[in-house]
Amino acid sequence: MAFEALFKPIQIGSQTIRNRVVSTAHAEVYATDGGMTTERYVKYYEEKAKGGCGLCICGGSSIVSIDSPQGWWSSVNLSTDRIIPHFQNLADAVHKHGGKIMIQITHMGRRSRWDGHDWSTLVSPSGIREPVHRSTCKTIEVEEIHRIIYDFTQAARRAKEGGLDGVELSAVHQHLIDQFWSPRVNKRTDEWGGSFENRMRFGMEVLKAVRAEVGDDFVVGMRITGDEFHPDGLTHEDMKQIAAYYDATGMVDYFGVVGSGCDTHNTLANVIPNMSFPPEPFLHLASGIKEVVNVPVIHAQNIKDPNQAQRILEGGYVDLVGMTRAHIADPHLIAKIKMGQIDQIKQCVGANYCIDRQYQGLDVLCIQNAATSREYMGLPHIIEKSEGPKRKVVVVGGGPAGMEAARVCAERGHEVTLFEANEQIGGQITIASKAPQRDQIAGITRWYQLELNRLEVDQRLGTRADEATIQDLRPDVVILATGGQPFLTQVPEWGYDADTDKSLVVSTWDILEGRVAPGKNVLIFDTICEFSGVSAADYLADKGSRVEIVTDDIKPGAAVGGTTFPTYYRSLYEKEVIMTSDLALHKVYREGDSLVAVLENEYTGALEERVVDQVVVENGVRPDEALYYSLKERSRNKGQTDIEALYAIKPQPCLTDGGEGFALFRLGDCTAPRNTHAAIYDALRLCKDF
Amino acid sequence: MLDTLLPILLFSALALAAIGAVRRVRLWRQGRPSSVPVIKGLMQVPRRYLVDLHHVVERDKYISHTHVATAGGFVLAALLAIVVHGLGLDSAILAWVLLAATTSMFIGSLLVAKRRSPPPSRLSKGPWMRLPKSLMAFSIGMFVVTLPTAGILPEGVFQSGVGWFAALVLAAVIVWGLGEMFFGMTWGGPMKHAFAGALHLAFHRRPERFSDATGGEHRSTGLKALKLDDESAKLGVEKPADFTWNQLLGFDACVQCGRCEAMCPAFAAGQPLNPKKLIQDMVVGMAGGSDAHYAGSPYPGKPVGEHKGDPHGPIVAREGTTLVDAETLWSCTTCRACVEECPMMIEHVDAIVDMRRFLTLEHGNTPNKGAEVLDNLIATDNPGGFDPDSRLHWAADLNLPLMSDKKEAEVLLWLGDGVFDMRNQRTLRAFISVLRAAQVDFAVLGTEERDSGDVARRLGDEATFQSLARRNIQTLSRYRFSRIVTCDPHSFHVLKNEYGELGTPQTPADYHVQHHSTYINELVVAGRLTFKAWKGGSVTYHDPCYLGRYNGEYEAPRDVLRALGIEVKEMARSGYRSRCCGGGGGAPITDIPGKQRIPDMRMEDVRETGADLVAVGCPQCTAMLEGVVEPRAAIKDIAELVADALIIETAAEKSPQRQEAPATPRPALEVTP
């Protein structure tokens, strides 16, 4: 049997886990009503259990005390008995499908924000400020230590009474327990700091108290770092000592191991490795911990592929693999392995849209799977065949919106024709994948390509659809997802011309697609501050260009998320790319063989000039609306999407209202430039009822 | 003159026939002993012929009517000819009856001739092509010669002038007729089938397969156990003489009608097997000689005339060729389509397994993956070589009740080796959800269960089969249950039909075993399951060989499908004529190449019905049919279809809602793969 190691059950404490795959604790940002696990939360985990996931550890950073604020990330609140019945719903939903569910519990200490909600005074062993959240805190007092230990026991009791299978004590990510561990932030000289035993004391007291509260028939695990990656932090050898120390109590049922600390922007990027990282970059750290403990070890971090998981487990590096983002991308991962549908697994590409939203306090969403965490709204992971009429659907444009629309319509059983002007589908994803370290984003397209082939969608590649070709197909539904073009005409002084030889500026697309050769001295003006600008800078620097990236925003790449901009910065700094903020591109003119870029300081109005041989401008996308306006009048709905129906995930009335002609819809950037998730979400919610 | 000549001719023919019979019996008696009740067996012949054999022949109305006319006419005519012309009893009444009998025989012979002009490919040619003419010769000759006795022609009409000449011609015709019908019957002519066939019915090695006056199902499909305790005894069949004498007799009864050939999936796939040729080769081996005179379809890819054998020479050569090549024996899927179709009640599968036993047990020569599978079975009690302790890994989340805990249960659920296969695990999970929906008291053996031994036995490894079976019997004897239910027709068959022989007084092995479709049907009839309306497309049903032909269960699966609201679109070959999926008898393991794959042909049968889905009831069939490249119909086990349609009241719906937090609405049931 294939994947034998993956499907070998394992005992964790009192619980038998049906396979070796875990959805590890992550902050979902779905709890409502003051931290309760309500419908959205339950359905999100039920879907994973239904899809075959062995163990879900939910509620990353779920709090045990009210001075560890939960509101910023809508995390789960175990400081009140109010949570118990909600846990019962959650446990029932997961158990019904044979899964197990535990919850991470923690006090975050200084790792939070104080400027809202209860305006809590944060606590930490020595009152040292935390940089990622810019949070100051007080030095914790012994009375508070004992209160929090008690809060841990009560939180564990609530989890148990709610029918969950266990709790995971978070001693990772610089929460209170590992704040005590780490000499970097624990400077105490009393019995809670200094020596190894003293630094261990708080965590040990929590563990003992929790175990005493819940007894032996309830799992208590610990999540720890494998190495903080700080010169003054906990090293791998320290962590082996710590793990062995706690393991020796016999009170810990498993260890989850995470590579890297995360109390700086740069280390945070390691914790949830994006697509620039190799597979399982920190497995060796987890394996090191496994050497010294006698209980199962779980490790997540860039394990996305079943074969990779099987290889890790077969090699005996760890006992269970965390495939958390893999499950956000496809909660039916395990089921698809078992159904022999490995090619149908939507594999995580490491875009980190999920976690980068979370760090902004936004709900976790998947860049490529709009159904994830929207199960409660009726958005399906598996599209059922329509029982209604079979429709002829024409989709124009094979970017994210068009690919999703074509897929969903085909799954519904309709006859779908997809036009794509380029020789391959993918749209802007294809462009994005050209940058160094960004190639894996093309995995989104790869999956769509496999699905569209499987669903036998008629794909007319290299074919630009016009009014006549569309009319010839006599469609019932026309979906335009034609995207747009780089918006370089907004400021005439930039000197853009459609003729590349005459144009003074080129777009990031021109650079990434290789249509324009890299210059020697390049100025990139990026007012958008998302991926394209820094990707173009990285690309050009990689090709040997001397690059300065300038923005009028607060910093280049400002809109790139918290786990992704650090890896861009690592690369850009290493390649000596100059990053300049607060300057807008005022004008470009030619002087001899060179170009002069005139930059204007956002705050003083002062002008300065750069003499370069190439100016690249990133100013976003201008929608391509021509085809839409040529078809609009002939359509039965005049191109209008009923947004009430759309937002309510209801069928579009124009499909059943009758009327002459085809129904016409626009999706993605050809309406207004947004992002990949927006395009896919709109396509799914629009087409799921066709 | 004829008055003198006829008795001489008749009695000479009879005498020669008697000599031939003795010689023929001697050929059979080369085989190993096998005790039979001689008188009782002979007494059974009329019933076995008129009821059991006729039941098979009757499936082809044309030949059935033809045979009644011809054979009935002949038997009567032959008896009366002896009385009237042999003993000279001058009775006009008898003569009239004789005329009627020969007329019937003549009409029959015309029909025989018609069927052979031209003959379909499954029929053997050669001497069989002259048979209709011989039948005509006998019937015409006897008719004409009887006309004077009946008073239609004047007495003495053949005694003068033209009469003399006519009498000479007539005598020649009668000699021809008598030669074929009497002499040929025991000296190896086509009419041999009547002589050997009648005795085969009398001394058949599976008397239990024939009906009796009490009615009821009579079926005998379990392989007979090989005695392994005699260390000097040869295991299996090496030489024709190693068959029992009544097996040899059975081979000799073959009429070469080729019904087996027409049904054989391996033959159709172009694998080197033709059951008819195999039986004829056994006859060649028994008598000694070459297969050059065989006049039917050869083994695909193997020209006739290159093989020869003798009663005491090996059937399969270790090197070179003798009578049969090993790959012919390993092509068989043991689907029993040949046995089911054979109007002479020949047991092809028994013979093939007998010969496989020798190759496996004495030569250790099981081809391709065969040896590996057998090694795995010996080492791990499962064919895949999986860790035996991992037998329940797939069900870690199901909390299956174990017999070792419960000790007794209404249903012992026999899981089979499908537990190691992810596809079959879905079927098992579905069936378990059905059992739970019906609140059945069941338990499994878990890691105490072993492979049933089916594959080992079909591959000829009787020793491994018996070892597995005895240990399973030991395990089963520790628990109390009223029935065994399994989703695997192969396990079902061996547990039901092949374990019994290995039971002991302390550990009897006569279980009440049911296929899951049968059991589900009982649950449906008892009103213990309720279903949603069927919303899928059209469905056909594939009969697993080991459920259908081996055990006669054709209706329960169809009843279950009907209960789901499905109208089954039957394939042209369904029920007892269902085409094998290619997965039985270890055939996927020995993997003998042909021109095409058997499951491809089966899915073509499915395609002809236009069905979107084929319902199956066997893990082998599921695996084989799902292995066919798409586009093709979807394949689902009956248990999956039932589980998908279940309506279940969940515990939560029955109990009052919990306070404070609103419960999330839940679907009736989901089967997690």
Boltz contact constraints between the chains, C-beta under 6 A:
constraints:
  - contact:
      token1: [A, 1]
      token2: [B, 420]
      max_distance: 6.0
  - contact:
      token1: [A, 8]
      token2: [B, 393]
      max_distance: 6.0
  - contact:
      token1: [A, 9]
      token2: [B, 393]
      max_distance: 6.0
  - contact:
      token1: [A, 9]
      token2: [B, 396]
      max_distance: 6.0
  - contact:
      token1: [A, 16]
      token2: [B, 396]
      max_distance: 6.0
  - contact:
      token1: [A, 18]
      token2: [B, 396]
      max_distance: 6.0
  - contact:
      token1: [A, 18]
      token2: [B, 397]
      max_distance: 6.0
  - contact:
      token1: [A, 39]
      token2: [B, 664]
      max_distance: 6.0
  - contact:
      token1: [A, 42]
      token2: [B, 664]
      max_distance: 6.0
  - contact:
      token1: [A, 50]
      token2: [B, 670]
      max_distance: 6.0
  - contact:
      token1: [A, 50]
      token2: [B, 672]
      max_distance: 6.0
  - contact:
      token1: [A, 52]
      token2: [B, 672]
      max_distance: 6.0
  - contact:
      token1: [A, 85]
      token2: [B, 658]
      max_distance: 6.0
  - contact:
      token1: [A, 85]
      token2: [B, 660]
      max_distance: 6.0
  - contact:
      token1: [A, 85]
      token2: [B, 661]
      max_distance: 6.0
  - contact:
      token1: [A, 86]
      token2: [B, 661]
      max_distance: 6.0
  - contact:
      token1: [A, 88]
      token2: [B, 658]
      max_distance: 6.0
  - contact:
      token1: [A, 89]
      token2: [B, 661]
      max_distance: 6.0
  - contact:
      token1: [A, 89]
      token2: [B, 663]
      max_distance: 6.0
  - contact:
      token1: [A, 89]
      token2: [B, 664]
      max_distance: 6.0
  - contact:
      token1: [A, 97]
      token2: [B, 672]
      max_distance: 6.0
  - contact:
      token1: [A, 98]
      token2: [B, 397]
      max_distance: 6.0
  - contact:
      token1: [A, 98]
      token2: [B, 672]
      max_distance: 6.0
  - contact:
      token1: [A, 335]
      token2: [B, 673]
      max_distance: 6.0
  - contact:
      token1: [A, 338]
      token2: [B, 422]
      max_distance: 6.0
  - contact:
      token1: [A, 338]
      token2: [B, 673]
      max_distance: 6.0
  - contact:
      token1: [A, 339]
      token2: [B, 673]
      max_distance: 6.0
